[in-house]
Amino acid sequence: MNILIAGCGYVGTALAMRLAADGHGVWGLRRRPEGLPDTVRPLEADLSDPATLRDLPPGLDVVYYTAGAADGSETAYRTAYVDGPRHLLEALEQQNQRPRRVMFTSSTGVYAQCRGEWVNEDSPAEPSHAGGRHLLAGERLFLDGAFPATVLRLAGIYGPGRTRLIDSLRQGNATYQDSPPVYLNLIHRDDCVGALRHLAALARPASLYVGVDYRPVERGTLLRWLSGVLDTPPPRLVAASTNRRRNKRCRNARLAASGYSFRYPTFQHGYSAIIDALTKEKKPHV
Ligand SMILES: NC(=O)c1ccc[n+]([C@@H]2O[C@H](COP(=O)([O-])OP(=O)(O)OC[C@H]3O[C@@H](n4cnc5c(N)ncnc54)[C@H](OP(=O)(O)O)[C@@H]3O)[C@@H](O)[C@H]2O)c1
């Protein structure tokens, strides 16, 4: 198959490598494609500039949109999740492409629930911030567009090189609050890759999935567990903030029922693998 990954970054590059290893022709599109692995064909283009999208590789079978916002500003969100999708979908149509599936990575940030409620694909997604509304608009562009589309709402991505919580513990500045408890919803990078690959291979995937592991966890619980494993000073309990914008627990039941088997079903599995790898890196070579 011919596969385009538009916004070939942290998740996109790992996905591209996996799909190339499966034997597919894979193009990785980004503004600075230098440094993409050899097995991925680099495509220098800017999703915010339609002129740069005029020569997409022909005969694309599957297209993934995995571009992310450059920062937290409303403009960055609009560029990444509304303008970019619109330009790419228009370019595919203008070039008479007929991908059998287009996939969009959205975010569980579209849920405004803030009292620790459980949410799934059927829960109201009524974001209270502009960024969330842009994500929802991007979802709609894909789902209402000309090609069969699937949206995967990803939770917080962690994995090799994305070790913010480990770093904060080692630096002694990790904090949490416990009344009310704040939940983290996580997914390991390799399960983002696995789920995106799995869903695109299904004959009739649903239009929407939540991409999260099996175990939303209180931030304090995760930090104390990590601190025990890493033997760092414990995290500090701080006063609860009174205006939490979002605090929910995400369910992966639809993704699991689709047949996807998680490589890292919980944070313990994922972080144990990361810590093992970090420990091996540190051991002196003999
Ligand atoms: N990180 C998380 O915790 C999280 C949580 C929920 C959902 N998500 C979603 O999951 C997806 C993958 O996340 P990620 O962490 O892998 O993202 P990432 O590492 O930030 O990668 C995004 C890639 O998009 C490219 N890009 C950005 N703007 C572009 C543009 N205008 N034209 C072309 N390429 C552009 C960037 O490369 P250049 O700068 O070279 O262009 C970058 O390589 C994103 O859609 C993100 O919104 C992420």
The ligand as a MOL file (V3000), in Angstrom:
LIG
                    3D

  0  0  0     0  0            999 V3000
M  V30 BEGIN CTAB
M  V30 COUNTS 48 52 0 0 0
M  V30 BEGIN ATOM
M  V30 1 N 1.3450 14.6220 22.7210 0
M  V30 2 C 0.2440 14.2830 23.3700 0
M  V30 3 O 0.2370 13.9940 24.5760 0
M  V30 4 C -1.0680 14.2300 22.6000 0
M  V30 5 C -2.2570 14.0380 23.2970 0
M  V30 6 C -3.4410 13.9300 22.5820 0
M  V30 7 C -3.4330 14.0090 21.1910 0
M  V30 8 N -2.2590 14.2240 20.5290 0 CHG=1
M  V30 9 C -2.2680 14.2880 19.0650 0
M  V30 10 O -1.5470 13.1930 18.5600 0
M  V30 11 C -0.9170 13.5370 17.3360 0
M  V30 12 C 0.5320 13.1380 17.3760 0
M  V30 13 O 1.1570 13.8310 18.4360 0
M  V30 14 P 2.7330 13.9440 18.5030 0
M  V30 15 O 3.0530 14.1600 19.9390 0
M  V30 16 O 3.3460 12.8320 17.7300 0 CHG=-1
M  V30 17 O 2.9560 15.3150 17.7000 0
M  V30 18 P 4.3680 16.0100 17.3850 0
M  V30 19 O 5.5190 15.2020 17.7970 0
M  V30 20 O 4.2660 17.4060 17.8690 0
M  V30 21 O 4.4160 15.9590 15.8070 0
M  V30 22 C 3.7020 16.8040 15.0270 0
M  V30 23 C 4.4520 16.8760 13.7010 0
M  V30 24 O 3.6740 17.6770 12.8440 0
M  V30 25 C 4.5580 18.4320 12.0340 0
M  V30 26 N 3.8570 19.6500 11.7090 0
M  V30 27 C 3.3650 20.5870 12.5470 0
M  V30 28 N 2.8360 21.5980 11.8360 0
M  V30 29 C 2.9920 21.2630 10.5290 0
M  V30 30 C 2.6670 21.9100 9.3140 0
M  V30 31 N 2.0880 23.1100 9.2930 0
M  V30 32 N 2.9590 21.2960 8.1570 0
M  V30 33 C 3.5700 20.0940 8.1460 0
M  V30 34 N 3.9010 19.4230 9.2730 0
M  V30 35 C 3.6270 20.0280 10.4490 0
M  V30 36 C 5.7800 18.7320 12.8840 0
M  V30 37 O 6.9760 18.7110 12.1020 0
M  V30 38 P 7.6040 20.0700 11.4790 0
M  V30 39 O 7.7330 21.0260 12.6210 0
M  V30 40 O 8.9000 19.6230 10.8580 0
M  V30 41 O 6.6410 20.5340 10.4550 0
M  V30 42 C 5.8250 17.5120 13.8250 0
M  V30 43 O 6.7850 16.6130 13.3640 0
M  V30 44 C -1.1740 15.0040 17.1280 0
M  V30 45 O -2.2720 15.1680 16.2620 0
M  V30 46 C -1.5400 15.5040 18.4940 0
M  V30 47 O -2.3750 16.6110 18.4550 0
M  V30 48 C -1.0960 14.3290 21.1990 0
M  V30 END ATOM
M  V30 BEGIN BOND
M  V30 1 1 1 2
M  V30 2 2 2 3
M  V30 3 1 2 4
M  V30 4 1 4 5
M  V30 5 2 4 48
M  V30 6 2 5 6
M  V30 7 1 6 7
M  V30 8 2 7 8
M  V30 9 1 8 9
M  V30 10 1 8 48
M  V30 11 1 9 10
M  V30 12 1 9 46
M  V30 13 1 10 11
M  V30 14 1 11 12
M  V30 15 1 11 44
M  V30 16 1 12 13
M  V30 17 1 13 14
M  V30 18 2 14 15
M  V30 19 1 14 16
M  V30 20 1 14 17
M  V30 21 1 17 18
M  V30 22 2 18 19
M  V30 23 1 18 20
M  V30 24 1 18 21
M  V30 25 1 21 22
M  V30 26 1 22 23
M  V30 27 1 23 24
M  V30 28 1 23 42
M  V30 29 1 24 25
M  V30 30 1 25 26
M  V30 31 1 25 36
M  V30 32 1 26 27
M  V30 33 1 26 35
M  V30 34 2 27 28
M  V30 35 1 28 29
M  V30 36 1 29 30
M  V30 37 2 29 35
M  V30 38 1 30 31
M  V30 39 2 30 32
M  V30 40 1 32 33
M  V30 41 2 33 34
M  V30 42 1 34 35
M  V30 43 1 36 37
M  V30 44 1 36 42
M  V30 45 1 37 38
M  V30 46 2 38 39
M  V30 47 1 38 40
M  V30 48 1 38 41
M  V30 49 1 42 43
M  V30 50 1 44 45
M  V30 51 1 44 46
M  V30 52 1 46 47
M  V30 END BOND
M  V30 END CTAB
M  END
